[in-house]
């Protein structure tokens, strides 16, 4: 297996609806976990364009982007992966919520913000999401630092 020497940039979107956030459930082998919807940035694509495309692909929803919230990175200790995560705040504008025909995503759901710490969330940013939600998503862009999890 060849290892890319360039970091992967993943753009994900925080999509609040009342006191819930939209998450997608990933399944890899016997492992199941939740993530904010999003995916890899394509060459020549802006963060906003990537977020809009990925949300449509993963959830069926149409969104707009309000602002950047966070930045974090995940570097595998084995040296096999390096991911830079860009977190944007979005707003749902339309579309119909649906599970994609993708192999890895098996659920798309709004999860109560109060229950985020009860699910397996990658990266593990439940406390940051809960604090941002409580504060109305105001404030400076935060660098959450290194957040690798196996």
N, C-alpha and C positions, 0 to 999 in steps of 0.2 A: 504494500500500500504506500503510495507516495503522499508526502505531507506537504501541503501548501505552505509557502514561506510568507504569505500575506495574510493579515487578519481578515476574518469575515466580518462584514458590517451587517448587523441585524437591526432593522427598524421595527419597533413594536408600538402599539397604540393603546393608551389608556382610554377606554370608552365608558364613561359613567352613565348610568340611567337610574335616576332617583338615588337610592343608597346601595346600588349594585354596580359591579364592573363586569364587562364582557371578558370571558376567558375561553380558551380552546383547550380541550383535553387531548394530549398526545399519548400514543401507545407505541412503544418500541419493545418488541418481544414481550416479556412478562412485566415490563415496567410501565406504569401509567402516571402521568403528571400533568399539571395545568400550566399554561403560559398565557401571557398577553398575546393577542393575535398579532402576527407580523412575520417578517421574513427577510431574506437577503436583499441587499441593495444591489441593483444592476448598474453596470457602468453607464454613466451619463444621466442617471436618474437622480432627482433630488430626494431628500428625506421625505418630503410631503408626497411626492409622486409615488414613492415606494409604499408608503403607508396606505394610501388610497387604493393602490393595486392589490396589496396583500390582504387588506380587510375585505375587499370585494371577493377575492379568490377563496379566502378562508371562512367567511361568514355570510356572504351574499349581501352585505350592507354597503350603502353609499355613505361616505363620511366627508367631513371637512376637518382640517387641522387648525387648532387654536394656537399651540405653542409647544416648545420643547420643555420637558420636565426634568429628565435625568439622563445621565451617561454612566455606563459601567463597562467593565471588561471582565472576561472570563478566559483565563489562560490555563490550559490543562497541564498539570504537573508532569505528565509524560511527554509533553512537547508536541502533542498531536493536533491540538486545536487552539486557536486564539480568536475569540469573538469579542467585538466591540458592540455593545448594546446601546441604541439610541431610543429613548422613550419619549413619545409625543402625546400630547393631550388632544383628543379628537372629539367630534360631536357627530352623532348619527343624523343623517339628512334624509335617509330613505332606504329602500331596498327591503328584502324579506330575509329574515334570519334563517339560515340553513346550514346543515353539516355538509362540507365539501366531499367530493368523491376522491379524496386523498387517502393514501394508505395509512398515514400516521395520525390524522385527526379523526377522533371518533365521537366528539361531542363539542358543541358550541353553546355556552350557557351564560346567563347573567348570574353571578354569585354575589350574595350580600357582602358588602365591605367588611362587616363585623365577623364574617366567617372565613376571611382570606387566610388567616393563620391556621385554620383547621384543614386546609387542603395542601397537597404537595405542589408548591408553586416554584417554578424555575424561571429566572433567578429568584432567589428567596427574598423578595422585596415586599412582603405583606406589611411589615411595620411602616415602611416608607409610603406605600399606597394608602394605608389607613390614615396616616398623618396628613398626607396631601388632600385626601378627600375631606377630612375634618376641617382643613384650612381653606377649602374652596379652590384648591389647586393654585393658590397664589404663591408668590415667592420666587426666589432666584432659581436658576437651573442648578441642580446638585450633581456632583460627581460622586457616585455611590462606591467607587473604587473596585477592587478585585472581588469577584463573586463566583469563583468556580465551585461547582457541586457535581459529584458523581452520582 
